[in-house]
Protein backbone atom coordinates (compact mmCIF):
# COMPACT_ATOMS: atom_id res chain seq x y z
CA UNK A 1 0.00 0.00 0.00
CA UNK A 2 1.20 3.50 -0.80
CA UNK A 3 2.40 5.41 2.26
CA UNK A 4 3.05 9.03 3.24
CA UNK A 5 0.08 10.67 1.55
CA UNK A 6 -0.12 14.40 2.38
CA UNK A 7 -3.34 15.35 4.18
CA UNK A 8 -4.93 17.39 1.39
CA UNK A 9 -7.88 17.32 -0.97
CA UNK A 10 -6.83 16.19 -4.40
CA UNK A 11 -7.43 15.45 -8.05
CA UNK A 12 -6.08 12.00 -8.94
CA UNK A 13 -4.87 10.87 -12.36
CA UNK A 14 -5.42 7.16 -13.00
CA UNK A 15 -5.11 4.90 -16.02
CA UNK A 16 -3.07 2.35 -17.87
CA UNK A 17 0.66 2.64 -18.32
CA UNK A 18 1.94 4.72 -21.20
CA UNK A 19 -1.24 6.73 -21.84
CA UNK A 20 0.47 10.04 -21.01
CA UNK A 21 -0.53 10.60 -17.38
CA UNK A 22 2.82 12.05 -16.37
CA UNK A 23 2.91 14.32 -19.43
CA UNK A 24 -0.58 15.50 -18.54
CA UNK A 25 0.45 16.08 -14.93
CA UNK A 26 3.34 18.23 -16.12
CA UNK A 27 0.91 20.25 -18.27
CA UNK A 28 -1.60 20.70 -15.43
CA UNK A 29 0.90 21.69 -12.77
CA UNK A 30 3.57 23.52 -14.75
CA UNK A 31 6.19 21.33 -13.05
CA UNK A 32 8.80 20.50 -15.66
CA UNK A 33 10.64 18.00 -13.47
CA UNK A 34 7.95 15.31 -13.56
CA UNK A 35 9.49 12.08 -14.79
CA UNK A 36 8.14 10.82 -18.09
CA UNK A 37 9.52 8.10 -20.25
CA UNK A 38 9.02 5.85 -23.24
CA UNK A 39 9.12 2.84 -20.95
CA UNK A 40 5.72 1.99 -19.41
CA UNK A 41 5.58 1.89 -15.65
CA UNK A 42 8.03 4.70 -14.89
CA UNK A 43 5.69 5.93 -12.13
CA UNK A 44 5.71 3.21 -9.45
CA UNK A 45 4.36 5.22 -6.49
CA UNK A 46 2.07 8.27 -6.27
CA UNK A 47 3.52 11.61 -7.33
CA UNK A 48 1.92 14.42 -5.32
CA UNK A 49 2.16 18.06 -6.41
CA UNK A 50 0.77 20.60 -3.99
CA UNK A 51 0.67 24.31 -3.35
CA UNK A 52 1.79 25.37 0.11
CA UNK A 53 -0.96 27.95 0.52
CA UNK A 54 -3.84 25.68 -0.51
CA UNK A 55 -5.33 22.50 0.91
CA UNK A 56 -5.08 20.86 -2.50
CA UNK A 57 -2.84 18.67 -4.68
CA UNK A 58 -2.72 16.80 -7.95
CA UNK A 59 -1.72 13.13 -7.63
CA UNK A 60 -0.37 11.00 -10.47
CA UNK A 61 -1.03 7.37 -9.52
CA UNK A 62 1.02 4.51 -11.01
CA UNK A 63 -0.19 3.07 -14.30
CA UNK A 64 -1.66 -0.40 -14.37
CA UNK A 65 -2.11 -3.12 -16.98
CA UNK A 66 0.60 -4.61 -19.16
CA UNK A 67 4.11 -3.28 -18.59
CA UNK A 68 7.12 -4.60 -20.44
CA UNK A 69 9.59 -6.24 -18.05
CA UNK A 70 7.16 -6.23 -15.10
CA UNK A 71 5.85 -9.61 -13.96
CA UNK A 72 2.12 -10.25 -13.60
CA UNK A 73 2.18 -10.46 -9.80
CA UNK A 74 3.75 -7.00 -9.55
CA UNK A 75 1.27 -5.59 -12.11
CA UNK A 76 -1.65 -6.95 -10.09
CA UNK A 77 -0.19 -5.49 -6.89
CA UNK A 78 0.07 -2.03 -8.48
CA UNK A 79 -3.56 -2.21 -9.61
CA UNK A 80 -4.66 -3.33 -6.13
CA UNK A 81 -2.70 -0.49 -4.51
CA UNK A 82 -4.27 2.08 -6.87
CA UNK A 83 -7.77 0.78 -6.06
CA UNK A 84 -7.08 0.83 -2.31
CA UNK A 85 -5.64 4.34 -2.50
CA UNK A 86 -8.76 5.67 -4.21
CA UNK A 87 -11.05 3.73 -1.87
CA UNK A 88 -9.27 4.92 1.27
CA UNK A 89 -9.14 8.57 0.21
CA UNK A 90 -12.43 8.89 -1.70
CA UNK A 91 -13.76 11.56 0.68
CA UNK A 92 -10.79 13.81 -0.13
CA UNK A 93 -10.82 13.27 -3.91
CA UNK A 94 -12.48 16.22 -5.62
CA UNK A 95 -12.24 14.54 -9.01
CA UNK A 96 -10.60 11.55 -10.66
CA UNK A 97 -9.16 11.90 -14.15
CA UNK A 98 -9.12 8.55 -15.95
CA UNK A 99 -6.55 9.00 -18.73
CA UNK A 100 -6.91 6.83 -21.83
CA UNK A 101 -5.11 6.72 -25.19
CA UNK A 102 -7.61 7.95 -27.76
CA UNK A 103 -5.91 6.03 -30.53
CA UNK A 104 -5.95 2.58 -28.89
CA UNK A 105 -8.55 2.60 -26.10
CA UNK A 106 -11.41 1.11 -28.17
CA UNK A 107 -9.23 -1.76 -29.41
CA UNK A 108 -7.94 -2.45 -25.89
CA UNK A 109 -11.44 -2.43 -24.38
CA UNK A 110 -12.79 -4.72 -27.11
CA UNK A 111 -9.84 -7.10 -26.81
CA UNK A 112 -10.44 -7.55 -23.09
CA UNK A 113 -14.25 -7.71 -23.16
CA UNK A 114 -15.80 -11.10 -22.60
CA UNK A 115 -18.10 -13.14 -20.39
CA UNK A 116 -15.44 -13.51 -17.69
CA UNK A 117 -13.46 -10.30 -18.22
CA UNK A 118 -14.10 -6.59 -17.75
CA UNK A 119 -11.53 -4.25 -19.31
CA UNK A 120 -9.49 -2.32 -16.73
CA UNK A 121 -10.58 1.10 -18.01
CA UNK A 122 -14.29 0.23 -17.91
CA UNK A 123 -13.95 -1.43 -14.51
CA UNK A 124 -12.14 1.56 -13.03
CA UNK A 125 -14.64 4.04 -14.50
CA UNK A 126 -17.57 2.26 -12.85
CA UNK A 127 -15.62 1.71 -9.62
CA UNK A 128 -15.04 5.48 -9.34
CA UNK A 129 -18.70 6.21 -10.01
CA UNK A 130 -19.76 3.70 -7.36
CA UNK A 131 -17.54 5.53 -4.87
CA UNK A 132 -19.27 8.81 -5.84
CA UNK A 133 -15.95 10.22 -7.00
CA UNK A 134 -16.60 12.73 -9.82
CA UNK A 135 -14.88 11.17 -12.82
CA UNK A 136 -13.57 12.77 -16.00
CA UNK A 137 -12.21 10.63 -18.84
CA UNK A 138 -9.29 12.49 -20.42
CA UNK A 139 -9.02 11.02 -23.91
CA UNK A 140 -5.38 11.75 -24.69
CA UNK A 141 -3.37 11.76 -27.95
CA UNK A 142 -6.38 12.98 -29.93
CA UNK A 143 -4.01 14.70 -32.35
CA UNK A 144 -3.33 11.19 -33.71
CA UNK A 145 -7.02 10.39 -34.25
CA UNK A 146 -8.73 11.19 -37.56
CA UNK A 147 -12.27 9.87 -36.84
CA UNK A 148 -12.60 11.99 -33.68
CA UNK A 149 -16.39 12.02 -33.13
CA UNK A 150 -16.84 8.37 -34.07
CA UNK A 151 -14.05 7.32 -31.71
CA UNK A 152 -15.42 9.36 -28.80
CA UNK A 153 -18.97 8.11 -29.41
CA UNK A 154 -17.66 4.52 -29.39
CA UNK A 155 -15.87 5.16 -26.09
CA UNK A 156 -19.06 6.53 -24.53
CA UNK A 157 -20.92 3.44 -25.70
CA UNK A 158 -18.38 1.12 -24.07
CA UNK A 159 -18.44 3.08 -20.80
CA UNK A 160 -22.22 2.86 -20.63
CA UNK A 161 -22.81 6.50 -21.56
CA UNK A 162 -25.34 7.10 -24.34
CA UNK A 163 -23.69 8.74 -27.37
CA UNK A 164 -23.21 11.33 -28.75
CA UNK A 165 -20.18 12.21 -26.66
CA UNK A 166 -20.84 15.95 -26.91
CA UNK A 167 -23.60 15.69 -24.32
CA UNK A 168 -21.00 14.39 -21.84
CA UNK A 169 -18.52 17.27 -21.94
CA UNK A 170 -18.26 17.26 -18.14
CA UNK A 171 -17.20 13.59 -18.33
CA UNK A 172 -15.43 13.12 -21.68
CA UNK A 173 -12.50 15.49 -22.32
CA UNK A 174 -10.55 15.05 -25.59
CA UNK A 175 -6.99 16.34 -25.10
CA UNK A 176 -3.46 16.19 -26.50
CA UNK A 177 -1.23 16.63 -23.45
CA UNK A 178 2.03 16.53 -25.40
CA UNK A 179 0.84 19.47 -27.50
CA UNK A 180 -0.40 21.41 -24.48
CA UNK A 181 -4.03 21.07 -25.55
CA UNK A 182 -5.84 20.35 -22.27
CA UNK A 183 -8.61 22.97 -22.42
CA UNK A 184 -11.43 20.42 -22.42
CA UNK A 185 -10.08 18.82 -19.24
CA UNK A 186 -9.56 22.18 -17.53
CA UNK A 187 -13.15 23.11 -18.36
CA UNK A 188 -14.46 19.84 -16.89
CA UNK A 189 -12.36 20.33 -13.74
CA UNK A 190 -13.60 23.92 -13.39
CA UNK A 191 -17.17 22.61 -13.48
CA UNK A 192 -16.37 20.07 -10.74
CA UNK A 193 -14.64 22.61 -8.51
CA UNK A 194 -17.51 25.07 -8.90
CA UNK A 195 -20.15 22.43 -8.11
CA UNK A 196 -18.22 21.48 -4.97
CA UNK A 197 -18.01 25.14 -3.91
CA UNK A 198 -14.25 25.21 -4.40
CA UNK A 199 -13.96 28.27 -6.63
CA UNK A 200 -10.69 29.00 -4.79
CA UNK A 201 -9.17 26.23 -6.91
CA UNK A 202 -10.28 27.55 -10.30
CA UNK A 203 -6.96 29.34 -10.68
CA UNK A 204 -5.21 25.95 -10.98
CA UNK A 205 -7.17 24.97 -14.10
CA UNK A 206 -7.35 28.27 -15.96
C-alpha positions in Angstrom: 0.0 0.0 0.0 1.2 3.5 -0.8 2.4 5.4 2.3 3.0 9.0 3.2 0.1 10.7 1.6 -0.1 14.4 2.4 -3.3 15.3 4.2 -4.9 17.4 1.4 -7.9 17.3 -1.0 -6.8 16.2 -4.4 -7.4 15.5 -8.0 -6.1 12.0 -8.9 -4.9 10.9 -12.4 -5.4 7.2 -13.0 -5.1 4.9 -16.0 -3.1 2.3 -17.9 0.7 2.6 -18.3 1.9 4.7 -21.2 -1.2 6.7 -21.8 0.5 10.0 -21.0 -0.5 10.6 -17.4 2.8 12.1 -16.4 2.9 14.3 -19.4 -0.6 15.5 -18.5 0.5 16.1 -14.9 3.3 18.2 -16.1 0.9 20.2 -18.3 -1.6 20.7 -15.4 0.9 21.7 -12.8 3.6 23.5 -14.8 6.2 21.3 -13.0 8.8 20.5 -15.7 10.6 18.0 -13.5 8.0 15.3 -13.6 9.5 12.1 -14.8 8.1 10.8 -18.1 9.5 8.1 -20.2 9.0 5.9 -23.2 9.1 2.8 -20.9 5.7 2.0 -19.4 5.6 1.9 -15.6 8.0 4.7 -14.9 5.7 5.9 -12.1 5.7 3.2 -9.4 4.4 5.2 -6.5 2.1 8.3 -6.3 3.5 11.6 -7.3 1.9 14.4 -5.3 2.2 18.1 -6.4 0.8 20.6 -4.0 0.7 24.3 -3.4 1.8 25.4 0.1 -1.0 27.9 0.5 -3.8 25.7 -0.5 -5.3 22.5 0.9 -5.1 20.9 -2.5 -2.8 18.7 -4.7 -2.7 16.8 -8.0 -1.7 13.1 -7.6 -0.4 11.0 -10.5 -1.0 7.4 -9.5 1.0 4.5 -11.0 -0.2 3.1 -14.3 -1.7 -0.4 -14.4 -2.1 -3.1 -17.0 0.6 -4.6 -19.2 4.1 -3.3 -18.6 7.1 -4.6 -20.4 9.6 -6.2 -18.1 7.2 -6.2 -15.1 5.9 -9.6 -14.0 2.1 -10.3 -13.6 2.2 -10.5 -9.8 3.8 -7.0 -9.6 1.3 -5.6 -12.1 -1.7 -7.0 -10.1 -0.2 -5.5 -6.9 0.1 -2.0 -8.5 -3.6 -2.2 -9.6 -4.7 -3.3 -6.1 -2.7 -0.5 -4.5 -4.3 2.1 -6.9 -7.8 0.8 -6.1 -7.1 0.8 -2.3 -5.6 4.3 -2.5 -8.8 5.7 -4.2 -11.0 3.7 -1.9 -9.3 4.9 1.3 -9.1 8.6 0.2 -12.4 8.9 -1.7 -13.8 11.6 0.7 -10.8 13.8 -0.1 -10.8 13.3 -3.9 -12.5 16.2 -5.6 -12.2 14.5 -9.0 -10.6 11.5 -10.7 -9.2 11.9 -14.1 -9.1 8.6 -16.0 -6.6 9.0 -18.7 -6.9 6.8 -21.8 -5.1 6.7 -25.2 -7.6 8.0 -27.8 -5.9 6.0 -30.5 -6.0 2.6 -28.9 -8.6 2.6 -26.1 -11.4 1.1 -28.2 -9.2 -1.8 -29.4 -7.9 -2.5 -25.9 -11.4 -2.4 -24.4 -12.8 -4.7 -27.1 -9.8 -7.1 -26.8 -10.4 -7.6 -23.1 -14.2 -7.7 -23.2 -15.8 -11.1 -22.6 -18.1 -13.1 -20.4 -15.4 -13.5 -17.7 -13.5 -10.3 -18.2 -14.1 -6.6 -17.7 -11.5 -4.3 -19.3 -9.5 -2.3 -16.7 -10.6 1.1 -18.0 -14.3 0.2 -17.9 -13.9 -1.4 -14.5 -12.1 1.6 -13.0 -14.6 4.0 -14.5 -17.6 2.3 -12.8 -15.6 1.7 -9.6 -15.0 5.5 -9.3 -18.7 6.2 -10.0 -19.8 3.7 -7.4 -17.5 5.5 -4.9 -19.3 8.8 -5.8 -15.9 10.2 -7.0 -16.6 12.7 -9.8 -14.9 11.2 -12.8 -13.6 12.8 -16.0 -12.2 10.6 -18.8 -9.3 12.5 -20.4 -9.0 11.0 -23.9 -5.4 11.8 -24.7 -3.4 11.8 -27.9 -6.4 13.0 -29.9 -4.0 14.7 -32.4 -3.3 11.2 -33.7 -7.0 10.4 -34.3 -8.7 11.2 -37.6 -12.3 9.9 -36.8 -12.6 12.0 -33.7 -16.4 12.0 -33.1 -16.8 8.4 -34.1 -14.1 7.3 -31.7 -15.4 9.4 -28.8 -19.0 8.1 -29.4 -17.7 4.5 -29.4 -15.9 5.2 -26.1 -19.1 6.5 -24.5 -20.9 3.4 -25.7 -18.4 1.1 -24.1 -18.4 3.1 -20.8 -22.2 2.9 -20.6 -22.8 6.5 -21.6 -25.3 7.1 -24.3 -23.7 8.7 -27.4 -23.2 11.3 -28.7 -20.2 12.2 -26.7 -20.8 15.9 -26.9 -23.6 15.7 -24.3 -21.0 14.4 -21.8 -18.5 17.3 -21.9 -18.3 17.3 -18.1 -17.2 13.6 -18.3 -15.4 13.1 -21.7 -12.5 15.5 -22.3 -10.6 15.1 -25.6 -7.0 16.3 -25.1 -3.5 16.2 -26.5 -1.2 16.6 -23.4 2.0 16.5 -25.4 0.8 19.5 -27.5 -0.4 21.4 -24.5 -4.0 21.1 -25.5 -5.8 20.3 -22.3 -8.6 23.0 -22.4 -11.4 20.4 -22.4 -10.1 18.8 -19.2 -9.6 22.2 -17.5 -13.2 23.1 -18.4 -14.5 19.8 -16.9 -12.4 20.3 -13.7 -13.6 23.9 -13.4 -17.2 22.6 -13.5 -16.4 20.1 -10.7 -14.6 22.6 -8.5 -17.5 25.1 -8.9 -20.1 22.4 -8.1 -18.2 21.5 -5.0 -18.0 25.1 -3.9 -14.2 25.2 -4.4 -14.0 28.3 -6.6 -10.7 29.0 -4.8 -9.2 26.2 -6.9 -10.3 27.6 -10.3 -7.0 29.3 -10.7 -5.2 25.9 -11.0 -7.2 25.0 -14.1 -7.4 28.3 -16.0 
